[in-house]
């Protein structure tokens, strides 16, 4: 820097390079900057005219020798605690500056980069967190004491320094210094750090009566007695060291419970079991009291010495629980207080038993369920029923079902209920009285139509009422009287002539049971006794001469038979039964089929039954077949050439009996022809 002596007076000084190219000069400050490694330059200084002085000029020559000074500027290496301020300008210079020149930091830049595990930058922003940082300076100016910049005269190299920001200590404090907790209690305790971050961990160490969640600080009391010391620590944080809190000593007590007995009321003779409940405090978690011991003592005028034996006499007693038995958990963890209840034993109560209806009328064989109503305790005791000395009924003792066993006699039913747990026994004051009457039965003779010759066998049926139990009628008396146009005086004799008769039943005979149990009414029936009529039978073959006979129909009819007379239709010579059955109302009308396989020659098919007068009724057809089964001839009269199938023909000897048979056959044939013509 060029600084001329301007002498006396005032006036502005200006600078300029008057000759040479090896430097430049600041026109106002006179700061000379070397611009070449060799050469020279002339610097002039001028002062303007002042108030009292004239202007003046001076010149100086600058010789450049061709070299600059090399120096290394190293950043400072301060060590500070977190939160403290620091200056990065404590720089280290490898060589001394020229003369009195000094470093100017006003325009300097410092770049910070984390190292040794610290992540940061590079950044020109000063770090504030604890850690290690490289501090690299730049743009430092070298100047004279007169503030002339001489930086250009130096070849500057920059090297980083080391900055350490240390973590600082802190305190960890619980929110309370003491507490008292009971078994089963839980409480959260909080340890708070005076500053900074980090993880707080809780511990109860070797405590015997508690545990703690290491993260939340929630303490659980696990016993009714023992020790519980709570401690906490915080890990080293970003800017702070680890710390440990002063421990908290907790006082552990048993959990308070009040067990209270129930106050049962019962009746003498009734078994009872007191109960208990926890009325103050609560059991912990799933712990359970399965039972207690009860002590009984008379109270309110009742004398009964304190005992664990339950009283049985009428009176008032205190019931005090004690000695709880824990199904889960332990009594040692609880401070239990017991509260007594009151047991009251009363006398049994009286009651009444009555019937809603005490009078009934029943027939022999009837049944009825009667129910006795109880004024109190209907299920306390057993109700039983009895018929006593009754002669006409009995009663089921459990259900009260009355059954009438006779058509006359007495029937009186009573009831009683046995002594129960809470009630006395009782009997009905008014019994049930049943008026017994015979059962009404109507016996009616059956209406019948009977063919002459079958005989009259009257029957009956019960048209009103029913026989009871296993009662049975084995016989009946009948009287007959003419009805309509038939004249016949009332008599027990069975009529033998055809006509219409009233048949009157009476005097029923019981094979089991007794007529005295019934009120019997008899109703007559009507019998129609048909006159004798002539029996007749006929048959007709559907096949005609020249036809195959096998499988063709044979129609047969008969009348005048006994009402249900048996009949059959048989083909011969080798007998085969074509039909069999019974007449209906003395008549038959049906069809049979001529079978296949009949041999060549003559055959006879015969209908046989019994006439109403008991005589035999028959009808026959004679027919002849070829070897191939074709009908060659049909006749109602036995042909003279008839031969037995399967045997040789022999001369037929006609006797008187044969002549009679021929006559009968001729009559039958005549009837057959008349039927065909009709």
VMD Tcl script that draws the C-alpha trace (Angstrom):
set ca {
  {0.00 0.00 0.00}
  {1.37 3.43 -0.97}
  {0.94 5.95 1.83}
  {2.65 9.35 1.08}
  {3.06 12.05 3.66}
  {0.59 14.72 2.59}
  {1.96 17.30 4.94}
  {-0.15 20.18 6.20}
  {-3.58 21.24 5.14}
  {-6.53 19.51 3.70}
  {-7.35 18.03 0.28}
  {-8.24 14.61 -1.17}
  {-5.41 12.19 -2.04}
  {-5.73 9.97 -5.13}
  {-3.43 7.20 -6.42}
  {-2.54 5.98 -9.91}
  {0.03 3.87 -11.77}
  {2.05 6.39 -13.81}
  {4.33 3.84 -15.48}
  {4.87 0.08 -15.73}
  {2.53 -3.00 -15.91}
  {3.67 -5.09 -12.94}
  {1.12 -3.67 -10.51}
  {-2.14 -1.92 -9.97}
  {-3.17 0.55 -7.29}
  {-6.50 1.31 -5.60}
  {-7.18 4.98 -6.46}
  {-8.69 5.77 -3.08}
  {-6.80 3.49 -0.67}
  {-3.44 3.28 -2.42}
  {-3.45 -0.55 -2.12}
  {-0.93 -1.90 -4.61}
  {-1.51 -5.35 -6.10}
  {1.38 -7.12 -7.89}
  {0.22 -8.39 -11.24}
  {3.44 -9.95 -12.55}
  {6.21 -12.03 -11.09}
  {8.93 -9.57 -12.43}
  {9.09 -5.97 -13.54}
  {8.41 -2.60 -12.09}
  {5.79 0.04 -11.89}
  {5.61 3.73 -10.86}
  {2.82 4.79 -8.48}
  {1.88 8.48 -8.26}
  {-0.07 10.18 -5.51}
  {-1.79 13.58 -5.89}
  {-3.46 15.83 -3.36}
  {-6.01 18.32 -4.43}
  {-5.83 22.00 -3.61}
  {-7.05 22.64 -0.07}
  {-8.32 25.57 1.85}
  {-4.91 27.02 2.46}
  {-2.60 24.90 0.31}
  {-2.00 24.26 -3.32}
  {-2.25 20.84 -4.99}
  {0.82 18.53 -4.97}
  {2.03 15.28 -6.67}
  {4.61 12.58 -5.78}
  {5.79 9.38 -7.47}
  {7.37 6.11 -6.19}
  {8.74 3.12 -8.08}
  {7.80 -0.52 -7.17}
  {10.27 -3.27 -8.14}
  {8.72 -6.89 -8.39}
  {11.29 -9.56 -7.51}
  {9.18 -12.53 -8.89}
  {8.12 -14.55 -5.73}
  {5.25 -14.73 -3.08}
  {5.27 -16.22 0.44}
  {3.65 -19.71 0.89}
  {1.73 -20.29 4.13}
  {-0.77 -22.95 5.47}
  {-3.76 -21.79 7.46}
  {-5.27 -24.59 9.64}
  {-8.72 -24.41 11.17}
  {-8.97 -24.23 14.92}
  {-9.57 -27.35 17.10}
  {-11.75 -26.19 19.96}
  {-13.38 -28.57 22.53}
  {-16.66 -27.31 23.98}
  {-19.62 -28.71 25.93}
  {-23.00 -29.08 24.27}
  {-24.81 -25.77 24.52}
  {-21.63 -23.68 24.80}
  {-20.57 -21.17 22.11}
  {-17.25 -21.39 20.28}
  {-15.18 -19.38 17.78}
  {-13.71 -21.06 14.68}
  {-11.12 -18.26 14.24}
  {-8.46 -19.74 16.50}
  {-6.45 -20.56 13.36}
  {-2.99 -22.00 13.18}
  {-0.53 -20.40 10.63}
  {2.40 -22.52 9.48}
  {4.73 -19.46 9.01}
  {4.79 -15.94 10.34}
  {3.27 -13.21 8.23}
  {5.41 -10.45 6.83}
  {6.02 -7.62 9.21}
  {3.01 -6.65 11.16}
  {0.52 -8.08 8.76}
  {-2.44 -9.92 10.32}
  {-5.31 -12.24 9.36}
  {-8.69 -10.69 8.65}
  {-11.62 -13.16 9.28}
  {-14.40 -10.81 8.36}
  {-14.92 -12.41 4.96}
  {-13.66 -15.89 5.90}
  {-15.80 -19.01 5.34}
  {-15.70 -22.10 7.60}
  {-16.95 -25.47 6.30}
  {-17.92 -28.16 8.85}
  {-17.90 -31.91 8.09}
  {-18.72 -34.67 10.61}
  {-16.22 -37.44 11.28}
  {-15.37 -40.10 13.89}
  {-18.96 -41.40 13.81}
  {-20.66 -38.02 13.46}
  {-22.72 -37.47 10.32}
  {-22.84 -33.84 9.26}
  {-22.29 -31.60 6.18}
  {-20.21 -30.46 4.54}
  {-21.94 -27.24 5.58}
  {-20.96 -23.68 6.41}
  {-23.58 -23.68 9.19}
  {-22.06 -24.16 12.60}
  {-23.08 -27.51 14.16}
  {-24.85 -27.53 17.52}
  {-25.21 -31.26 18.32}
  {-22.57 -33.17 20.25}
  {-19.99 -34.89 18.04}
  {-16.76 -34.54 16.05}
  {-16.42 -32.13 13.14}
  {-13.67 -31.09 10.64}
  {-13.41 -27.26 10.41}
  {-11.98 -26.10 7.05}
  {-11.36 -22.27 6.71}
  {-11.30 -20.38 3.40}
  {-11.31 -16.77 2.06}
  {-9.08 -15.48 4.90}
  {-7.57 -12.00 4.13}
  {-4.01 -10.92 5.11}
  {-3.64 -7.23 5.68}
  {-1.48 -4.62 7.25}
  {-2.46 -2.85 10.45}
  {-3.61 -0.05 8.20}
  {-6.03 -2.52 6.57}
  {-4.00 -2.79 3.36}
  {-4.86 -6.23 1.79}
  {-1.62 -8.13 1.21}
  {-3.24 -11.49 0.55}
  {-1.91 -11.50 -2.99}
  {1.59 -11.62 -1.57}
  {0.92 -15.06 -0.14}
  {0.34 -18.50 -1.55}
  {-2.23 -19.77 1.00}
  {-3.05 -23.45 1.63}
  {-6.03 -24.32 3.91}
  {-6.09 -27.36 6.27}
  {-8.99 -28.48 8.52}
  {-9.00 -28.36 12.26}
  {-11.02 -30.62 14.64}
  {-14.05 -29.44 16.64}
  {-15.39 -31.62 19.52}
  {-18.80 -30.81 21.05}
  {-19.07 -32.92 24.17}
  {-22.27 -34.48 25.68}
  {-23.22 -32.98 29.02}
  {-24.56 -34.60 32.17}
  {-28.21 -34.41 33.30}
  {-30.48 -35.68 36.10}
  {-33.35 -38.28 36.12}
  {-36.06 -37.74 38.74}
  {-39.21 -39.74 39.71}
  {-42.54 -37.94 39.93}
  {-42.84 -39.12 43.55}
  {-40.42 -40.19 46.23}
  {-42.71 -42.60 48.12}
  {-46.06 -44.41 47.83}
  {-48.16 -47.02 49.61}
  {-49.88 -49.70 47.50}
  {-52.01 -52.74 48.37}
  {-51.84 -56.24 46.94}
  {-53.27 -56.24 43.43}
  {-52.85 -52.50 42.91}
  {-51.16 -51.10 39.84}
  {-49.74 -47.61 39.47}
  {-47.64 -45.88 36.88}
  {-44.48 -44.09 38.00}
  {-42.69 -41.68 35.68}
  {-38.99 -40.80 35.76}
  {-38.29 -37.56 33.87}
  {-34.89 -36.45 32.55}
  {-33.84 -32.84 33.15}
  {-32.92 -32.48 29.48}
  {-32.35 -34.31 26.24}
  {-33.40 -37.56 24.75}
  {-32.72 -41.26 25.54}
  {-34.67 -44.37 26.58}
  {-35.90 -44.64 30.17}
  {-35.96 -48.17 31.64}
  {-37.60 -49.18 34.95}
  {-36.64 -52.02 37.30}
  {-37.66 -53.43 40.69}
  {-34.43 -55.33 41.10}
  {-34.64 -57.98 43.84}
  {-38.03 -56.79 45.19}
  {-40.22 -59.61 46.57}
  {-43.68 -58.00 46.41}
  {-43.88 -56.21 43.07}
  {-42.95 -56.14 39.42}
  {-42.70 -53.32 36.90}
  {-43.17 -52.98 33.18}
  {-39.66 -51.88 32.12}
  {-41.02 -49.61 29.40}
  {-44.14 -47.99 30.85}
  {-43.13 -47.87 34.52}
  {-46.44 -49.48 35.61}
  {-45.83 -51.21 38.96}
  {-47.96 -54.27 39.93}
  {-48.12 -55.35 43.57}
  {-47.84 -59.15 43.58}
  {-47.99 -59.93 47.30}
  {-49.51 -58.54 50.46}
  {-46.15 -58.35 52.23}
  {-42.52 -57.92 51.13}
  {-40.28 -55.31 49.54}
  {-40.76 -53.11 46.49}
  {-37.91 -50.78 45.38}
  {-38.32 -49.02 42.04}
  {-35.37 -47.64 40.07}
  {-34.99 -46.01 36.64}
  {-32.18 -45.15 34.23}
  {-31.91 -43.29 30.92}
  {-29.53 -44.19 28.12}
  {-27.00 -41.74 26.61}
  {-28.81 -39.36 24.26}
  {-27.81 -37.20 21.35}
  {-26.34 -34.43 23.49}
  {-26.55 -35.82 27.01}
  {-24.93 -38.56 29.03}
  {-26.83 -41.46 30.63}
  {-28.31 -40.98 34.11}
  {-29.88 -42.95 36.99}
  {-32.72 -41.76 39.19}
  {-32.74 -42.08 42.94}
  {-34.88 -45.20 43.74}
  {-38.40 -45.02 45.17}
  {-39.17 -47.32 48.10}
  {-42.86 -48.39 47.98}
  {-44.77 -49.53 51.07}
  {-46.74 -52.76 50.39}
  {-49.91 -53.62 52.35}
  {-52.49 -56.40 52.27}
  {-55.66 -55.82 50.26}
  {-58.68 -54.93 52.42}
  {-61.77 -57.15 52.05}
  {-65.05 -57.38 53.92}
  {-66.85 -60.72 53.74}
  {-70.51 -60.57 54.78}
  {-72.79 -63.53 55.51}
  {-76.26 -63.77 54.00}
  {-79.32 -63.57 56.27}
  {-81.35 -66.70 55.42}
  {-84.89 -67.34 56.63}
  {-86.05 -70.94 56.82}
  {-88.58 -73.22 58.44}
  {-87.90 -75.71 61.20}
  {-86.86 -79.05 59.74}
  {-85.64 -77.44 56.55}
  {-81.98 -77.72 55.63}
  {-80.27 -74.49 54.65}
  {-76.86 -73.31 53.49}
  {-75.75 -69.73 54.23}
  {-73.95 -67.83 51.53}
  {-71.42 -65.02 51.62}
  {-70.38 -62.11 49.47}
  {-67.51 -59.65 49.31}
  {-69.14 -56.36 50.28}
  {-66.06 -54.15 50.53}
  {-63.00 -54.37 48.32}
  {-62.46 -56.75 45.44}
  {-60.58 -59.97 44.81}
  {-57.62 -59.63 42.50}
  {-57.95 -60.86 38.93}
  {-59.27 -64.45 38.78}
  {-58.78 -65.21 42.46}
  {-61.74 -66.88 44.11}
  {-62.97 -67.77 47.58}
  {-64.56 -71.20 47.51}
  {-65.89 -71.25 51.04}
  {-65.84 -69.91 54.56}
  {-66.53 -71.28 58.03}
  {-69.75 -70.12 59.68}
  {-70.22 -69.64 63.41}
  {-73.74 -69.50 64.83}
  {-74.80 -67.81 68.06}
  {-78.21 -67.06 69.53}
  {-79.49 -63.48 69.28}
  {-82.63 -61.51 70.04}
  {-83.67 -63.68 72.98}
  {-82.54 -66.99 71.44}
  {-80.00 -68.91 73.54}
  {-77.41 -70.77 71.52}
  {-73.69 -70.92 72.37}
  {-71.25 -69.91 69.66}
  {-70.70 -72.97 67.50}
  {-69.92 -74.02 63.94}
  {-72.85 -76.47 64.17}
  {-75.94 -75.02 62.50}
  {-78.95 -74.69 64.84}
  {-82.21 -76.48 64.12}
  {-84.62 -74.97 66.68}
  {-86.96 -72.07 66.05}
  {-85.20 -68.78 66.83}
  {-82.89 -66.00 65.65}
  {-79.15 -66.50 65.29}
  {-76.14 -64.49 64.17}
  {-74.16 -66.09 61.33}
  {-70.52 -64.96 61.28}
  {-68.18 -66.03 58.45}
  {-64.49 -66.72 59.04}
  {-61.48 -68.62 57.70}
  {-61.96 -68.07 53.97}
  {-60.70 -70.85 51.73}
  {-59.18 -69.61 48.47}
  {-59.73 -71.79 45.41}
  {-57.31 -69.45 43.64}
  {-55.03 -66.97 45.35}
  {-53.95 -66.79 49.01}
  {-55.54 -65.42 52.16}
  {-52.08 -64.15 53.17}
  {-52.45 -61.31 50.64}
  {-55.69 -59.96 52.15}
  {-56.69 -58.15 55.33}
  {-60.17 -59.64 55.78}
  {-62.95 -58.22 57.95}
  {-66.03 -60.34 58.59}
  {-69.62 -59.09 58.96}
  {-72.32 -61.28 60.48}
  {-75.72 -62.00 58.97}
  {-78.92 -63.16 60.71}
  {-80.46 -66.64 60.50}
  {-84.19 -66.87 61.23}
  {-85.79 -70.32 61.76}
  {-89.60 -70.18 61.75}
  {-92.25 -72.74 62.72}
  {-93.95 -74.71 59.91}
  {-97.08 -73.09 58.52}
  {-100.57 -74.56 58.68}
  {-102.69 -74.98 55.55}
  {-105.99 -76.41 54.29}
  {-106.87 -79.04 51.71}
  {-110.23 -78.95 49.91}
  {-112.13 -80.16 46.84}
  {-113.70 -77.61 44.48}
  {-116.69 -79.96 43.93}
  {-117.77 -82.48 46.54}
  {-120.76 -84.17 44.81}
  {-120.90 -86.25 41.61}
  {-123.22 -88.84 39.99}
  {-121.44 -91.58 38.06}
  {-122.51 -94.77 36.27}
  {-120.93 -98.13 36.77}
  {-117.60 -98.14 34.84}
  {-117.21 -94.36 34.82}
  {-113.98 -92.74 35.99}
  {-113.21 -89.24 37.22}
  {-110.08 -87.47 38.44}
  {-110.61 -85.26 41.48}
  {-107.90 -82.84 42.62}
  {-107.59 -81.49 46.14}
  {-106.42 -77.86 46.24}
  {-103.81 -76.82 48.83}
  {-103.99 -73.35 50.38}
  {-100.19 -73.11 50.80}
  {-97.06 -75.02 49.80}
  {-98.68 -77.13 47.05}
  {-95.39 -78.87 46.32}
  {-94.30 -79.17 49.94}
  {-95.59 -82.63 50.90}
  {-97.40 -85.47 49.15}
  {-101.17 -85.53 48.49}
  {-102.80 -88.98 48.74}
  {-106.40 -90.03 48.09}
  {-108.45 -92.82 49.70}
  {-111.91 -94.38 49.21}
  {-112.12 -95.70 52.76}
  {-115.01 -98.15 53.29}
  {-116.61 -97.37 49.91}
  {-118.35 -100.41 48.35}
  {-118.86 -99.12 44.80}
  {-115.58 -97.44 43.85}
  {-111.86 -97.28 44.34}
  {-109.40 -94.40 43.88}
  {-105.79 -94.15 42.77}
  {-103.97 -92.81 45.84}
  {-101.54 -90.71 43.78}
  {-103.63 -89.25 40.94}
  {-107.08 -89.07 42.58}
  {-108.68 -91.06 39.74}
  {-112.01 -92.54 40.90}
  {-113.25 -95.72 39.17}
  {-116.86 -96.87 39.78}
  {-116.81 -100.66 40.30}
  {-120.51 -101.40 40.91}
  {-123.91 -100.17 39.84}
  {-124.96 -99.46 43.41}
  {-123.36 -98.89 46.78}
  {-121.33 -96.16 48.49}
  {-118.43 -94.09 47.21}
  {-116.76 -91.50 49.44}
  {-113.26 -90.14 48.65}
  {-111.00 -88.17 50.99}
  {-107.55 -86.57 50.56}
  {-104.66 -85.55 52.79}
  {-101.25 -83.93 52.31}
  {-98.25 -85.05 54.34}
  {-96.16 -82.72 56.45}
  {-93.64 -80.89 54.30}
  {-90.49 -78.95 54.87}
  {-92.22 -75.64 55.55}
  {-95.85 -76.65 56.04}
  {-97.81 -78.94 58.33}
  {-99.91 -81.79 56.99}
  {-103.67 -81.36 56.32}
  {-106.78 -83.39 55.42}
  {-109.91 -82.45 53.48}
  {-112.68 -81.27 55.78}
  {-115.43 -82.22 53.26}
  {-114.98 -85.43 51.22}
  {-116.13 -86.11 47.65}
  {-119.41 -88.11 47.65}
  {-120.31 -89.99 44.48}
  {-123.88 -91.18 43.82}
  {-123.49 -94.49 41.99}
  {-126.09 -95.66 39.45}
  {-126.24 -98.69 37.09}
  {-124.94 -98.18 33.56}
  {-127.72 -97.90 30.96}
  {-127.56 -100.56 28.23}
  {-130.02 -101.20 25.37}
  {-130.03 -104.73 23.91}
  {-131.73 -105.04 20.51}
  {-132.61 -108.29 18.73}
  {-131.17 -108.45 15.20}
  {-133.46 -108.26 12.17}
  {-133.03 -111.41 10.03}
  {-134.45 -113.08 6.91}
  {-134.32 -116.86 7.21}
  {-135.16 -119.38 4.50}
  {-137.46 -122.18 5.42}
  {-135.57 -125.20 6.56}
  {-132.62 -123.29 8.04}
  {-134.21 -122.83 11.44}
  {-134.46 -119.66 13.53}
  {-131.40 -118.72 15.61}
  {-131.96 -115.19 16.86}
  {-129.09 -112.80 17.64}
  {-128.69 -109.46 19.42}
  {-126.53 -106.37 19.53}
  {-125.93 -103.58 22.09}
  {-127.33 -100.45 20.44}
  {-126.85 -98.05 23.35}
  {-124.16 -98.00 26.01}
  {-121.18 -100.30 26.37}
  {-120.25 -103.17 28.60}
  {-117.51 -102.20 31.04}
  {-114.21 -103.72 31.91}
  {-114.22 -107.38 30.78}
  {-117.98 -107.88 31.34}
  {-119.56 -110.22 28.77}
  {-123.06 -111.55 27.97}
  {-123.09 -115.27 27.22}
  {-126.80 -115.86 26.65}
  {-130.23 -114.32 26.16}
  {-133.89 -115.42 26.41}
  {-136.20 -114.66 23.47}
  {-139.99 -114.50 23.02}
  {-141.66 -114.53 19.63}
  {-144.91 -112.89 18.53}
  {-146.56 -112.58 15.16}
  {-146.01 -109.33 13.30}
  {-147.80 -107.79 10.34}
  {-150.23 -110.36 8.87}
  {-148.65 -113.23 10.78}
  {-150.66 -114.49 13.76}
  {-148.57 -115.95 16.53}
  {-149.19 -115.53 20.25}
  {-146.29 -114.26 22.36}
  {-144.30 -117.34 23.28}
  {-140.80 -118.51 23.99}
  {-141.39 -121.33 21.47}
  {-139.59 -120.85 18.16}
  {-142.09 -120.58 15.27}
  {-141.82 -123.13 12.49}
  {-144.18 -121.71 9.91}
  {-143.23 -119.13 7.39}
  {-144.15 -115.57 8.30}
  {-143.00 -112.39 10.02}
  {-142.27 -112.46 13.74}
  {-141.25 -109.98 16.41}
  {-138.36 -111.44 18.40}
  {-138.11 -109.96 21.94}
  {-134.84 -110.40 23.95}
  {-134.84 -110.58 27.76}
  {-133.03 -111.95 30.80}
  {-129.43 -111.45 29.61}
  {-127.01 -113.94 31.16}
  {-123.56 -112.51 32.10}
  {-120.56 -114.87 31.84}
  {-118.48 -112.19 33.56}
  {-119.72 -109.17 35.41}
  {-123.19 -108.80 36.84}
  {-126.53 -107.70 35.42}
  {-127.09 -105.79 38.66}
  {-124.49 -103.23 37.50}
  {-126.57 -102.35 34.44}
  {-129.95 -100.80 33.75}
  {-131.03 -103.08 30.86}
  {-133.54 -102.06 28.19}
  {-134.62 -104.64 25.59}
  {-135.73 -103.72 22.04}
  {-137.40 -106.32 19.74}
  {-136.16 -107.21 16.28}
  {-138.01 -108.62 13.24}
  {-137.51 -112.08 11.73}
  {-138.86 -112.93 8.27}
  {-139.19 -116.71 7.98}
  {-139.52 -117.53 4.26}
  {-141.83 -120.33 3.02}
  {-140.29 -123.42 1.46}
  {-139.54 -123.05 -2.31}
  {-138.40 -125.43 -5.05}
  {-134.67 -125.59 -5.62}
  {-133.35 -125.41 -9.21}
  {-129.93 -125.46 -10.84}
  {-128.81 -124.97 -14.45}
  {-125.60 -124.75 -16.45}
  {-124.79 -123.45 -19.92}
  {-121.65 -123.92 -22.03}
  {-120.49 -120.96 -24.12}
  {-118.82 -123.25 -26.68}
  {-120.78 -124.54 -29.69}
  {-120.26 -127.82 -31.57}
  {-117.23 -127.54 -33.79}
  {-115.35 -125.11 -31.48}
  {-112.29 -125.73 -29.36}
  {-113.69 -126.08 -25.87}
  {-110.56 -125.35 -23.77}
  {-110.73 -121.93 -22.06}
  {-114.40 -121.33 -22.82}
  {-116.87 -120.27 -20.12}
  {-119.30 -122.44 -18.24}
  {-122.09 -120.42 -16.59}
  {-124.01 -121.93 -13.67}
  {-126.97 -120.65 -11.63}
  {-128.97 -122.06 -8.71}
  {-131.79 -120.90 -6.41}
  {-133.82 -122.28 -3.53}
  {-130.68 -123.34 -1.72}
  {-129.91 -123.08 1.93}
  {-128.85 -119.50 2.68}
  {-125.09 -120.19 2.64}
  {-125.10 -123.68 1.16}
  {-121.75 -124.95 -0.14}
  {-121.49 -125.81 -3.84}
  {-118.95 -127.19 -6.33}
  {-118.64 -127.72 -10.10}
  {-116.72 -130.88 -11.15}
  {-115.81 -132.24 -14.62}
  {-115.38 -136.00 -15.04}
  {-114.35 -138.76 -16.05}
  {-111.07 -137.91 -14.28}
  {-112.53 -135.52 -11.65}
  {-111.38 -131.86 -11.77}
  {-113.05 -129.20 -9.60}
  {-113.78 -126.13 -11.72}
  {-115.47 -123.99 -9.04}
  {-116.29 -124.08 -5.31}
  {-118.01 -121.61 -2.97}
  {-121.09 -120.77 -0.88}
  {-124.52 -119.53 -1.81}
  {-125.51 -115.98 -0.95}
  {-129.08 -115.72 0.32}
  {-129.78 -119.21 -1.03}
  {-128.66 -118.38 -4.61}
  {-125.61 -118.96 -6.81}
  {-124.67 -117.21 -10.07}
  {-121.11 -117.62 -11.33}
  {-118.79 -118.79 -14.14}
  {-116.09 -121.47 -14.48}
  {-113.57 -122.14 -17.28}
  {-113.36 -125.45 -19.20}
  {-109.77 -126.63 -18.76}
  {-107.39 -127.79 -21.48}
  {-106.04 -131.33 -21.64}
  {-109.33 -133.21 -21.50}
  {-109.10 -136.56 -23.32}
  {-111.13 -137.50 -26.37}
  {-114.53 -139.00 -25.62}
  {-117.48 -138.25 -23.41}
  {-117.27 -136.07 -20.27}
  {-119.69 -134.91 -17.62}
  {-119.65 -131.51 -15.79}
  {-121.88 -131.45 -12.67}
  {-123.08 -128.65 -10.30}
  {-123.84 -129.94 -6.75}
  {-125.37 -128.09 -3.70}
  {-128.03 -128.40 -0.95}
  {-131.64 -127.21 -1.26}
  {-133.34 -125.21 1.48}
  {-135.16 -128.37 2.63}
  {-131.85 -130.21 2.94}
  {-132.11 -132.29 -0.23}
  {-129.34 -132.55 -2.79}
  {-129.49 -130.30 -5.86}
  {-127.55 -131.19 -9.04}
  {-127.36 -130.32 -12.73}
  {-125.16 -131.95 -15.40}
  {-124.09 -131.43 -19.02}
  {-122.69 -134.28 -21.13}
  {-120.25 -133.40 -23.90}
  {-117.97 -135.23 -26.32}
  {-114.54 -134.07 -27.48}
  {-112.31 -134.99 -30.36}
  {-108.68 -135.86 -29.83}
  {-107.82 -132.26 -30.72}
  {-110.24 -130.81 -28.14}
  {-113.06 -129.84 -30.53}
  {-116.61 -130.09 -29.14}
  {-118.35 -132.84 -31.08}
  {-121.58 -133.13 -29.12}
  {-123.44 -131.67 -26.08}
  {-126.44 -133.14 -24.23}
  {-128.40 -132.75 -21.00}
  {-129.30 -136.46 -21.26}
  {-126.75 -139.17 -20.77}
  {-126.06 -140.55 -24.24}
  {-126.27 -144.30 -24.71}
  {-122.81 -144.34 -26.20}
  {-121.22 -142.66 -23.09}
  {-117.86 -144.19 -22.34}
  {-115.48 -143.43 -19.46}
  {-112.43 -141.55 -20.66}
  {-109.32 -143.69 -20.46}
  {-111.08 -147.09 -20.51}
  {-112.67 -149.43 -23.09}
  {-116.36 -149.12 -23.82}
  {-118.48 -151.89 -22.34}
  {-122.12 -152.72 -22.74}
  {-124.36 -150.54 -20.60}
  {-126.87 -152.49 -18.58}
  {-129.97 -150.41 -18.09}
  {-131.60 -151.12 -14.78}
  {-134.54 -149.53 -13.07}
  {-132.22 -147.10 -11.34}
  {-130.80 -145.95 -14.68}
  {-134.29 -145.29 -15.95}
  {-134.93 -143.09 -12.93}
  {-131.72 -141.13 -13.59}
  {-132.69 -140.68 -17.21}
  {-135.96 -139.24 -16.10}
  {-134.25 -136.73 -13.82}
  {-131.87 -135.74 -16.60}
  {-134.78 -135.25 -18.99}
  {-136.44 -132.89 -16.51}
  {-133.19 -130.91 -16.11}
  {-132.80 -130.69 -19.86}
  {-136.29 -129.36 -20.17}
  {-135.49 -126.63 -17.60}
  {-132.25 -125.84 -19.45}
  {-134.08 -125.38 -22.75}
  {-136.70 -123.17 -21.15}
  {-133.89 -120.97 -19.67}
  {-132.24 -120.71 -23.09}
  {-135.51 -119.80 -24.74}
  {-136.16 -117.17 -22.13}
}
mol new
graphics top color blue
foreach p $ca { graphics top sphere $p radius 0.5 }
foreach p [lrange $ca 0 end-1] q [lrange $ca 1 end] { graphics top cylinder $p $q radius 0.2 }
display resetview
